[in-house]
Amino acid sequence: MTFTVEIEQETDGRWIAEIPQIPGAMAYGSSRQEAVVRVEALGLRVLAERIEQGESSPEIDQVFAVATA
């Protein structure tokens, strides 16, 4: 699965980036690149937390394909 990062510049000059497929994954940055890097890192942390908690979701299930050898 590919996650989409949506980004826009606020009226105060800051950038906000969001991953719509991961609720709550939003981050600000002083530059476009900083906002993107921050939201990508946050998105990965959210997914890792879900995996550690034993949650299953379409987002997580599509990241890994488990094969039996």
mmCIF file of the N, C-alpha and C atoms, coordinates in Angstrom:
data_MODEL
# 
_entry.id   MODEL 
# 
loop_
_atom_site.group_PDB 
_atom_site.id 
_atom_site.type_symbol 
_atom_site.label_atom_id 
_atom_site.label_alt_id 
_atom_site.label_comp_id 
_atom_site.label_asym_id 
_atom_site.label_entity_id 
_atom_site.label_seq_id 
_atom_site.pdbx_PDB_ins_code 
_atom_site.Cartn_x 
_atom_site.Cartn_y 
_atom_site.Cartn_z 
_atom_site.occupancy 
_atom_site.B_iso_or_equiv 
_atom_site.pdbx_formal_charge 
_atom_site.auth_seq_id 
_atom_site.auth_comp_id 
_atom_site.auth_asym_id 
_atom_site.auth_atom_id 
_atom_site.pdbx_PDB_model_num 
ATOM 1   N N  . MET A 1 1  ? 0.845  -1.185  0.000  1.00 0.00 ? 1  MET A N  1 
ATOM 2   C CA . MET A 1 1  ? 0.000  0.000   0.000  1.00 0.00 ? 1  MET A CA 1 
ATOM 3   C C  . MET A 1 1  ? 0.882  1.237   0.000  1.00 0.00 ? 1  MET A C  1 
ATOM 4   N N  . THR A 1 2  ? 0.471  2.196   -0.748 1.00 0.00 ? 2  THR A N  1 
ATOM 5   C CA . THR A 1 2  ? 1.169  3.474   -0.776 1.00 0.00 ? 2  THR A CA 1 
ATOM 6   C C  . THR A 1 2  ? 0.362  4.472   0.039  1.00 0.00 ? 2  THR A C  1 
ATOM 7   N N  . PHE A 1 3  ? 1.037  5.159   0.940  1.00 0.00 ? 3  PHE A N  1 
ATOM 8   C CA . PHE A 1 3  ? 0.388  6.191   1.733  1.00 0.00 ? 3  PHE A CA 1 
ATOM 9   C C  . PHE A 1 3  ? 0.609  7.535   1.059  1.00 0.00 ? 3  PHE A C  1 
ATOM 10  N N  . THR A 1 4  ? -0.423 8.334   1.043  1.00 0.00 ? 4  THR A N  1 
ATOM 11  C CA . THR A 1 4  ? -0.362 9.654   0.434  1.00 0.00 ? 4  THR A CA 1 
ATOM 12  C C  . THR A 1 4  ? -0.047 10.691  1.500  1.00 0.00 ? 4  THR A C  1 
ATOM 13  N N  . VAL A 1 5  ? 0.903  11.560  1.207  1.00 0.00 ? 5  VAL A N  1 
ATOM 14  C CA . VAL A 1 5  ? 1.198  12.685  2.090  1.00 0.00 ? 5  VAL A CA 1 
ATOM 15  C C  . VAL A 1 5  ? 0.627  13.930  1.425  1.00 0.00 ? 5  VAL A C  1 
ATOM 16  N N  . GLU A 1 6  ? -0.313 14.559  2.115  1.00 0.00 ? 6  GLU A N  1 
ATOM 17  C CA . GLU A 1 6  ? -0.889 15.817  1.631  1.00 0.00 ? 6  GLU A CA 1 
ATOM 18  C C  . GLU A 1 6  ? -0.215 16.946  2.391  1.00 0.00 ? 6  GLU A C  1 
ATOM 19  N N  . ILE A 1 7  ? 0.135  17.995  1.689  1.00 0.00 ? 7  ILE A N  1 
ATOM 20  C CA . ILE A 1 7  ? 0.877  19.083  2.320  1.00 0.00 ? 7  ILE A CA 1 
ATOM 21  C C  . ILE A 1 7  ? 0.343  20.426  1.839  1.00 0.00 ? 7  ILE A C  1 
ATOM 22  N N  . GLU A 1 8  ? 0.319  21.371  2.755  1.00 0.00 ? 8  GLU A N  1 
ATOM 23  C CA . GLU A 1 8  ? -0.073 22.729  2.382  1.00 0.00 ? 8  GLU A CA 1 
ATOM 24  C C  . GLU A 1 8  ? 0.603  23.718  3.320  1.00 0.00 ? 8  GLU A C  1 
ATOM 25  N N  . GLN A 1 9  ? 0.702  24.940  2.844  1.00 0.00 ? 9  GLN A N  1 
ATOM 26  C CA . GLN A 1 9  ? 1.323  25.981  3.644  1.00 0.00 ? 9  GLN A CA 1 
ATOM 27  C C  . GLN A 1 9  ? 0.242  26.772  4.369  1.00 0.00 ? 9  GLN A C  1 
ATOM 28  N N  . GLU A 1 10 ? 0.442  26.950  5.660  1.00 0.00 ? 10 GLU A N  1 
ATOM 29  C CA . GLU A 1 10 ? -0.488 27.712  6.490  1.00 0.00 ? 10 GLU A CA 1 
ATOM 30  C C  . GLU A 1 10 ? -0.275 29.213  6.254  1.00 0.00 ? 10 GLU A C  1 
ATOM 31  N N  . THR A 1 11 ? -1.213 30.020  6.708  1.00 0.00 ? 11 THR A N  1 
ATOM 32  C CA . THR A 1 11 ? -1.107 31.467  6.518  1.00 0.00 ? 11 THR A CA 1 
ATOM 33  C C  . THR A 1 11 ? 0.062  32.071  7.290  1.00 0.00 ? 11 THR A C  1 
ATOM 34  N N  . ASP A 1 12 ? 0.499  31.382  8.360  1.00 0.00 ? 12 ASP A N  1 
ATOM 35  C CA . ASP A 1 12 ? 1.631  31.891  9.143  1.00 0.00 ? 12 ASP A CA 1 
ATOM 36  C C  . ASP A 1 12 ? 2.983  31.457  8.569  1.00 0.00 ? 12 ASP A C  1 
ATOM 37  N N  . GLY A 1 13 ? 2.965  30.749  7.425  1.00 0.00 ? 13 GLY A N  1 
ATOM 38  C CA . GLY A 1 13 ? 4.198  30.348  6.766  1.00 0.00 ? 13 GLY A CA 1 
ATOM 39  C C  . GLY A 1 13 ? 4.647  28.930  7.056  1.00 0.00 ? 13 GLY A C  1 
ATOM 40  N N  . ARG A 1 14 ? 4.099  28.338  8.116  1.00 0.00 ? 14 ARG A N  1 
ATOM 41  C CA . ARG A 1 14 ? 4.471  26.952  8.427  1.00 0.00 ? 14 ARG A CA 1 
ATOM 42  C C  . ARG A 1 14 ? 3.831  26.013  7.420  1.00 0.00 ? 14 ARG A C  1 
ATOM 43  N N  . TRP A 1 15 ? 4.420  24.823  7.308  1.00 0.00 ? 15 TRP A N  1 
ATOM 44  C CA . TRP A 1 15 ? 3.880  23.781  6.445  1.00 0.00 ? 15 TRP A CA 1 
ATOM 45  C C  . TRP A 1 15 ? 3.246  22.709  7.314  1.00 0.00 ? 15 TRP A C  1 
ATOM 46  N N  . ILE A 1 16 ? 2.126  22.166  6.864  1.00 0.00 ? 16 ILE A N  1 
ATOM 47  C CA . ILE A 1 16 ? 1.485  21.058  7.557  1.00 0.00 ? 16 ILE A CA 1 
ATOM 48  C C  . ILE A 1 16 ? 1.364  19.898  6.571  1.00 0.00 ? 16 ILE A C  1 
ATOM 49  N N  . ALA A 1 17 ? 1.740  18.727  7.051  1.00 0.00 ? 17 ALA A N  1 
ATOM 50  C CA . ALA A 1 17 ? 1.656  17.518  6.232  1.00 0.00 ? 17 ALA A CA 1 
ATOM 51  C C  . ALA A 1 17 ? 0.766  16.521  6.957  1.00 0.00 ? 17 ALA A C  1 
ATOM 52  N N  . GLU A 1 18 ? 0.009  15.755  6.189  1.00 0.00 ? 18 GLU A N  1 
ATOM 53  C CA . GLU A 1 18 ? -0.930 14.787  6.758  1.00 0.00 ? 18 GLU A CA 1 
ATOM 54  C C  . GLU A 1 18 ? -0.936 13.522  5.911  1.00 0.00 ? 18 GLU A C  1 
ATOM 55  N N  . ILE A 1 19 ? -1.096 12.376  6.582  1.00 0.00 ? 19 ILE A N  1 
ATOM 56  C CA . ILE A 1 19 ? -1.301 11.107  5.893  1.00 0.00 ? 19 ILE A CA 1 
ATOM 57  C C  . ILE A 1 19 ? -2.762 10.737  6.137  1.00 0.00 ? 19 ILE A C  1 
ATOM 58  N N  . PRO A 1 20 ? -3.644 10.973  5.169  1.00 0.00 ? 20 PRO A N  1 
ATOM 59  C CA . PRO A 1 20 ? -5.077 10.758  5.385  1.00 0.00 ? 20 PRO A CA 1 
ATOM 60  C C  . PRO A 1 20 ? -5.450 9.332   5.783  1.00 0.00 ? 20 PRO A C  1 
ATOM 61  N N  . GLN A 1 21 ? -4.679 8.350   5.328  1.00 0.00 ? 21 GLN A N  1 
ATOM 62  C CA . GLN A 1 21 ? -5.002 6.953   5.625  1.00 0.00 ? 21 GLN A CA 1 
ATOM 63  C C  . GLN A 1 21 ? -4.659 6.557   7.064  1.00 0.00 ? 21 GLN A C  1 
ATOM 64  N N  . ILE A 1 22 ? -3.931 7.418   7.772  1.00 0.00 ? 22 ILE A N  1 
ATOM 65  C CA . ILE A 1 22 ? -3.562 7.138   9.161  1.00 0.00 ? 22 ILE A CA 1 
ATOM 66  C C  . ILE A 1 22 ? -4.133 8.264   10.022 1.00 0.00 ? 22 ILE A C  1 
ATOM 67  N N  . PRO A 1 23 ? -5.286 8.031   10.653 1.00 0.00 ? 23 PRO A N  1 
ATOM 68  C CA . PRO A 1 23 ? -5.916 9.079   11.457 1.00 0.00 ? 23 PRO A CA 1 
ATOM 69  C C  . PRO A 1 23 ? -4.951 9.662   12.495 1.00 0.00 ? 23 PRO A C  1 
ATOM 70  N N  . GLY A 1 24 ? -4.906 10.977  12.535 1.00 0.00 ? 24 GLY A N  1 
ATOM 71  C CA . GLY A 1 24 ? -4.062 11.660  13.507 1.00 0.00 ? 24 GLY A CA 1 
ATOM 72  C C  . GLY A 1 24 ? -2.634 11.885  13.059 1.00 0.00 ? 24 GLY A C  1 
ATOM 73  N N  . ALA A 1 25 ? -2.260 11.380  11.899 1.00 0.00 ? 25 ALA A N  1 
ATOM 74  C CA . ALA A 1 25 ? -0.886 11.557  11.415 1.00 0.00 ? 25 ALA A CA 1 
ATOM 75  C C  . ALA A 1 25 ? -0.771 12.904  10.707 1.00 0.00 ? 25 ALA A C  1 
ATOM 76  N N  . MET A 1 26 ? -0.413 13.921  11.494 1.00 0.00 ? 26 MET A N  1 
ATOM 77  C CA . MET A 1 26 ? -0.227 15.283  10.996 1.00 0.00 ? 26 MET A CA 1 
ATOM 78  C C  . MET A 1 26 ? 1.012  15.847  11.650 1.00 0.00 ? 26 MET A C  1 
ATOM 79  N N  . ALA A 1 27 ? 1.756  16.644  10.901 1.00 0.00 ? 27 ALA A N  1 
ATOM 80  C CA . ALA A 1 27 ? 2.955  17.253  11.469 1.00 0.00 ? 27 ALA A CA 1 
ATOM 81  C C  . ALA A 1 27 ? 3.221  18.593  10.796 1.00 0.00 ? 27 ALA A C  1 
ATOM 82  N N  . TYR A 1 28 ? 3.752  19.509  11.582 1.00 0.00 ? 28 TYR A N  1 
ATOM 83  C CA . TYR A 1 28 ? 4.148  20.820  11.080 1.00 0.00 ? 28 TYR A CA 1 
ATOM 84  C C  . TYR A 1 28 ? 5.652  20.855  10.862 1.00 0.00 ? 28 TYR A C  1 
ATOM 85  N N  . GLY A 1 29 ? 6.080  21.738  9.981  1.00 0.00 ? 29 GLY A N  1 
ATOM 86  C CA . GLY A 1 29 ? 7.497  21.980  9.774  1.00 0.00 ? 29 GLY A CA 1 
ATOM 87  C C  . GLY A 1 29 ? 7.698  23.396  9.287  1.00 0.00 ? 29 GLY A C  1 
ATOM 88  N N  . SER A 1 30 ? 8.906  23.906  9.479  1.00 0.00 ? 30 SER A N  1 
ATOM 89  C CA . SER A 1 30 ? 9.196  25.259  9.008  1.00 0.00 ? 30 SER A CA 1 
ATOM 90  C C  . SER A 1 30 ? 9.445  25.274  7.502  1.00 0.00 ? 30 SER A C  1 
ATOM 91  N N  . SER A 1 31 ? 9.679  24.094  6.937  1.00 0.00 ? 31 SER A N  1 
ATOM 92  C CA . SER A 1 31 ? 9.810  23.960  5.488  1.00 0.00 ? 31 SER A CA 1 
ATOM 93  C C  . SER A 1 31 ? 8.939  22.794  5.032  1.00 0.00 ? 31 SER A C  1 
ATOM 94  N N  . ARG A 1 32 ? 8.711  22.736  3.749  1.00 0.00 ? 32 ARG A N  1 
ATOM 95  C CA . ARG A 1 32 ? 7.927  21.637  3.178  1.00 0.00 ? 32 ARG A CA 1 
ATOM 96  C C  . ARG A 1 32 ? 8.592  20.301  3.494  1.00 0.00 ? 32 ARG A C  1 
ATOM 97  N N  . GLN A 1 33 ? 9.904  20.226  3.271  1.00 0.00 ? 33 GLN A N  1 
ATOM 98  C CA . GLN A 1 33 ? 10.643 18.986  3.498  1.00 0.00 ? 33 GLN A CA 1 
ATOM 99  C C  . GLN A 1 33 ? 10.585 18.559  4.965  1.00 0.00 ? 33 GLN A C  1 
ATOM 100 N N  . GLU A 1 34 ? 10.733 19.504  5.874  1.00 0.00 ? 34 GLU A N  1 
ATOM 101 C CA . GLU A 1 34 ? 10.686 19.171  7.301  1.00 0.00 ? 34 GLU A CA 1 
ATOM 102 C C  . GLU A 1 34 ? 9.323  18.597  7.688  1.00 0.00 ? 34 GLU A C  1 
ATOM 103 N N  . ALA A 1 35 ? 8.259  19.178  7.186  1.00 0.00 ? 35 ALA A N  1 
ATOM 104 C CA . ALA A 1 35 ? 6.915  18.676  7.494  1.00 0.00 ? 35 ALA A CA 1 
ATOM 105 C C  . ALA A 1 35 ? 6.720  17.265  6.953  1.00 0.00 ? 35 ALA A C  1 
ATOM 106 N N  . VAL A 1 36 ? 7.201  17.006  5.744  1.00 0.00 ? 36 VAL A N  1 
ATOM 107 C CA . VAL A 1 36 ? 7.066  15.678  5.144  1.00 0.00 ? 36 VAL A CA 1 
ATOM 108 C C  . VAL A 1 36 ? 7.858  14.650  5.940  1.00 0.00 ? 36 VAL A C  1 
ATOM 109 N N  . VAL A 1 37 ? 9.096  14.966  6.279  1.00 0.00 ? 37 VAL A N  1 
ATOM 110 C CA . VAL A 1 37 ? 9.930  14.035  7.052  1.00 0.00 ? 37 VAL A CA 1 
ATOM 111 C C  . VAL A 1 37 ? 9.275  13.728  8.396  1.00 0.00 ? 37 VAL A C  1 
ATOM 112 N N  . ARG A 1 38 ? 8.756  14.748  9.044  1.00 0.00 ? 38 ARG A N  1 
ATOM 113 C CA . ARG A 1 38 ? 8.128  14.545  10.355 1.00 0.00 ? 38 ARG A CA 1 
ATOM 114 C C  . ARG A 1 38 ? 6.877  13.675  10.266 1.00 0.00 ? 38 ARG A C  1 
ATOM 115 N N  . VAL A 1 39 ? 6.037  13.906  9.271  1.00 0.00 ? 39 VAL A N  1 
ATOM 116 C CA . VAL A 1 39 ? 4.801  13.121  9.179  1.00 0.00 ? 39 VAL A CA 1 
ATOM 117 C C  . VAL A 1 39 ? 5.096  11.691  8.747  1.00 0.00 ? 39 VAL A C  1 
ATOM 118 N N  . GLU A 1 40 ? 6.110  11.488  7.912  1.00 0.00 ? 40 GLU A N  1 
ATOM 119 C CA . GLU A 1 40 ? 6.481  10.120  7.541  1.00 0.00 ? 40 GLU A CA 1 
ATOM 120 C C  . GLU A 1 40 ? 6.966  9.351   8.764  1.00 0.00 ? 40 GLU A C  1 
ATOM 121 N N  . ALA A 1 41 ? 7.799  9.985   9.579  1.00 0.00 ? 41 ALA A N  1 
ATOM 122 C CA . ALA A 1 41 ? 8.291  9.334   10.797 1.00 0.00 ? 41 ALA A CA 1 
ATOM 123 C C  . ALA A 1 41 ? 7.136  9.038   11.753 1.00 0.00 ? 41 ALA A C  1 
ATOM 124 N N  . LEU A 1 42 ? 6.222  9.986   11.892 1.00 0.00 ? 42 LEU A N  1 
ATOM 125 C CA . LEU A 1 42 ? 5.064  9.781   12.760 1.00 0.00 ? 42 LEU A CA 1 
ATOM 126 C C  . LEU A 1 42 ? 4.199  8.637   12.249 1.00 0.00 ? 42 LEU A C  1 
ATOM 127 N N  . GLY A 1 43 ? 3.970  8.592   10.953 1.00 0.00 ? 43 GLY A N  1 
ATOM 128 C CA . GLY A 1 43 ? 3.166  7.517   10.372 1.00 0.00 ? 43 GLY A CA 1 
ATOM 129 C C  . GLY A 1 43 ? 3.770  6.151   10.645 1.00 0.00 ? 43 GLY A C  1 
ATOM 130 N N  . LEU A 1 44 ? 5.077  6.037   10.517 1.00 0.00 ? 44 LEU A N  1 
ATOM 131 C CA . LEU A 1 44 ? 5.750  4.768   10.806 1.00 0.00 ? 44 LEU A CA 1 
ATOM 132 C C  . LEU A 1 44 ? 5.622  4.394   12.279 1.00 0.00 ? 44 LEU A C  1 
ATOM 133 N N  . ARG A 1 45 ? 5.730  5.389   13.164 1.00 0.00 ? 45 ARG A N  1 
ATOM 134 C CA . ARG A 1 45 ? 5.573  5.112   14.602 1.00 0.00 ? 45 ARG A CA 1 
ATOM 135 C C  . ARG A 1 45 ? 4.160  4.635   14.918 1.00 0.00 ? 45 ARG A C  1 
ATOM 136 N N  . VAL A 1 46 ? 3.166  5.250   14.307 1.00 0.00 ? 46 VAL A N  1 
ATOM 137 C CA . VAL A 1 46 ? 1.774  4.841   14.532 1.00 0.00 ? 46 VAL A CA 1 
ATOM 138 C C  . VAL A 1 46 ? 1.565  3.404   14.077 1.00 0.00 ? 46 VAL A C  1 
ATOM 139 N N  . LEU A 1 47 ? 2.066  3.062   12.894 1.00 0.00 ? 47 LEU A N  1 
ATOM 140 C CA . LEU A 1 47 ? 1.920  1.692   12.398 1.00 0.00 ? 47 LEU A CA 1 
ATOM 141 C C  . LEU A 1 47 ? 2.666  0.700   13.287 1.00 0.00 ? 47 LEU A C  1 
ATOM 142 N N  . ALA A 1 48 ? 3.867  1.056   13.734 1.00 0.00 ? 48 ALA A N  1 
ATOM 143 C CA . ALA A 1 48 ? 4.634  0.169   14.620 1.00 0.00 ? 48 ALA A CA 1 
ATOM 144 C C  . ALA A 1 48 ? 3.885  -0.063  15.928 1.00 0.00 ? 48 ALA A C  1 
ATOM 145 N N  . GLU A 1 49 ? 3.285  0.976   16.468 1.00 0.00 ? 49 GLU A N  1 
ATOM 146 C CA . GLU A 1 49 ? 2.516  0.847   17.708 1.00 0.00 ? 49 GLU A CA 1 
ATOM 147 C C  . GLU A 1 49 ? 1.325  -0.086  17.501 1.00 0.00 ? 49 GLU A C  1 
ATOM 148 N N  . ARG A 1 50 ? 0.654  0.044   16.379 1.00 0.00 ? 50 ARG A N  1 
ATOM 149 C CA . ARG A 1 50 ? -0.488 -0.834  16.090 1.00 0.00 ? 50 ARG A CA 1 
ATOM 150 C C  . ARG A 1 50 ? -0.045 -2.294  16.006 1.00 0.00 ? 50 ARG A C  1 
ATOM 151 N N  . ILE A 1 51 ? 1.079  -2.537  15.350 1.00 0.00 ? 51 ILE A N  1 
ATOM 152 C CA . ILE A 1 51 ? 1.598  -3.902  15.239 1.00 0.00 ? 51 ILE A CA 1 
ATOM 153 C C  . ILE A 1 51 ? 1.930  -4.450  16.619 1.00 0.00 ? 51 ILE A C  1 
ATOM 154 N N  . GLU A 1 52 ? 2.614  -3.646  17.444 1.00 0.00 ? 52 GLU A N  1 
ATOM 155 C CA . GLU A 1 52 ? 2.984  -4.082  18.795 1.00 0.00 ? 52 GLU A CA 1 
ATOM 156 C C  . GLU A 1 52 ? 1.762  -4.380  19.653 1.00 0.00 ? 52 GLU A C  1 
ATOM 157 N N  . GLN A 1 53 ? 0.670  -3.672  19.415 1.00 0.00 ? 53 GLN A N  1 
ATOM 158 C CA . GLN A 1 53 ? -0.560 -3.874  20.183 1.00 0.00 ? 53 GLN A CA 1 
ATOM 159 C C  . GLN A 1 53 ? -1.401 -5.022  19.623 1.00 0.00 ? 53 GLN A C  1 
ATOM 160 N N  . GLY A 1 54 ? -0.938 -5.633  18.546 1.00 0.00 ? 54 GLY A N  1 
ATOM 161 C CA . GLY A 1 54 ? -1.656 -6.757  17.957 1.00 0.00 ? 54 GLY A CA 1 
ATOM 162 C C  . GLY A 1 54 ? -2.828 -6.364  17.085 1.00 0.00 ? 54 GLY A C  1 
ATOM 163 N N  . GLU A 1 55 ? -2.907 -5.092  16.732 1.00 0.00 ? 55 GLU A N  1 
ATOM 164 C CA . GLU A 1 55 ? -4.007 -4.630  15.885 1.00 0.00 ? 55 GLU A CA 1 
ATOM 165 C C  . GLU A 1 55 ? -3.789 -5.079  14.449 1.00 0.00 ? 55 GLU A C  1 
ATOM 166 N N  . SER A 1 56 ? -4.876 -5.344  13.793 1.00 0.00 ? 56 SER A N  1 
ATOM 167 C CA . SER A 1 56 ? -4.829 -5.658  12.375 1.00 0.00 ? 56 SER A CA 1 
ATOM 168 C C  . SER A 1 56 ? -5.645 -4.602  11.654 1.00 0.00 ? 56 SER A C  1 
ATOM 169 N N  . SER A 1 57 ? -5.126 -4.146  10.547 1.00 0.00 ? 57 SER A N  1 
ATOM 170 C CA . SER A 1 57 ? -5.858 -3.174  9.746  1.00 0.00 ? 57 SER A CA 1 
ATOM 171 C C  . SER A 1 57 ? -5.423 -3.344  8.301  1.00 0.00 ? 57 SER A C  1 
ATOM 172 N N  . PRO A 1 58 ? -6.231 -2.877  7.377  1.00 0.00 ? 58 PRO A N  1 
ATOM 173 C CA . PRO A 1 58 ? -5.852 -3.006  5.967  1.00 0.00 ? 58 PRO A CA 1 
ATOM 174 C C  . PRO A 1 58 ? -4.491 -2.378  5.669  1.00 0.00 ? 58 PRO A C  1 
ATOM 175 N N  . GLU A 1 59 ? -4.190 -1.248  6.329  1.00 0.00 ? 59 GLU A N  1 
ATOM 176 C CA . GLU A 1 59 ? -2.915 -0.581  6.090  1.00 0.00 ? 59 GLU A CA 1 
ATOM 177 C C  . GLU A 1 59 ? -1.748 -1.476  6.468  1.00 0.00 ? 59 GLU A C  1 
ATOM 178 N N  . ILE A 1 60 ? -1.840 -2.100  7.641  1.00 0.00 ? 60 ILE A N  1 
ATOM 179 C CA . ILE A 1 60 ? -0.761 -2.955  8.126  1.00 0.00 ? 60 ILE A CA 1 
ATOM 180 C C  . ILE A 1 60 ? -0.703 -4.242  7.322  1.00 0.00 ? 60 ILE A C  1 
ATOM 181 N N  . ASP A 1 61 ? -1.849 -4.836  7.065  1.00 0.00 ? 61 ASP A N  1 
ATOM 182 C CA . ASP A 1 61 ? -1.885 -6.102  6.337  1.00 0.00 ? 61 ASP A CA 1 
ATOM 183 C C  . ASP A 1 61 ? -1.306 -5.976  4.933  1.00 0.00 ? 61 ASP A C  1 
ATOM 184 N N  . GLN A 1 62 ? -1.356 -4.799  4.352  1.00 0.00 ? 62 GLN A N  1 
ATOM 185 C CA . GLN A 1 62 ? -0.830 -4.616  3.004  1.00 0.00 ? 62 GLN A CA 1 
ATOM 186 C C  . GLN A 1 62 ? 0.651  -4.250  2.989  1.00 0.00 ? 62 GLN A C  1 
ATOM 187 N N  . VAL A 1 63 ? 1.227  -3.954  4.132  1.00 0.00 ? 63 VAL A N  1 
ATOM 188 C CA . VAL A 1 63 ? 2.646  -3.618  4.196  1.00 0.00 ? 63 VAL A CA 1 
ATOM 189 C C  . VAL A 1 63 ? 3.496  -4.878  4.117  1.00 0.00 ? 63 VAL A C  1 
ATOM 190 N N  . PHE A 1 64 ? 3.062  -5.928  4.809  1.00 0.00 ? 64 PHE A N  1 
ATOM 191 C CA . PHE A 1 64 ? 3.827  -7.167  4.868  1.00 0.00 ? 64 PHE A CA 1 
ATOM 192 C C  . PHE A 1 64 ? 3.024  -8.315  4.280  1.00 0.00 ? 64 PHE A C  1 
ATOM 193 N N  . ALA A 1 65 ? 3.710  -9.172  3.548  1.00 0.00 ? 65 ALA A N  1 
ATOM 194 C CA . ALA A 1 65 ? 3.121  -10.412 3.055  1.00 0.00 ? 65 ALA A CA 1 
ATOM 195 C C  . ALA A 1 65 ? 3.860  -11.551 3.747  1.00 0.00 ? 65 ALA A C  1 
ATOM 196 N N  . VAL A 1 66 ? 3.150  -12.349 4.515  1.00 0.00 ? 66 VAL A N  1 
ATOM 197 C CA . VAL A 1 66 ? 3.762  -13.446 5.264  1.00 0.00 ? 66 VAL A CA 1 
ATOM 198 C C  . VAL A 1 66 ? 3.653  -14.711 4.434  1.00 0.00 ? 66 VAL A C  1 
ATOM 199 N N  . ALA A 1 67 ? 4.797  -15.358 4.228  1.00 0.00 ? 67 ALA A N  1 
ATOM 200 C CA . ALA A 1 67 ? 4.840  -16.601 3.452  1.00 0.00 ? 67 ALA A CA 1 
ATOM 201 C C  . ALA A 1 67 ? 5.397  -17.713 4.331  1.00 0.00 ? 67 ALA A C  1 
ATOM 202 N N  . THR A 1 68 ? 4.856  -18.895 4.175  1.00 0.00 ? 68 THR A N  1 
ATOM 203 C CA . THR A 1 68 ? 5.344  -20.059 4.906  1.00 0.00 ? 68 THR A CA 1 
ATOM 204 C C  . THR A 1 68 ? 6.347  -20.789 4.022  1.00 0.00 ? 68 THR A C  1 
ATOM 205 N N  . ALA A 1 69 ? 7.514  -21.074 4.603  1.00 0.00 ? 69 ALA A N  1 
ATOM 206 C CA . ALA A 1 69 ? 8.566  -21.755 3.824  1.00 0.00 ? 69 ALA A CA 1 
ATOM 207 C C  . ALA A 1 69 ? 8.422  -23.251 3.925  1.00 0.00 ? 69 ALA A C  1 
# 
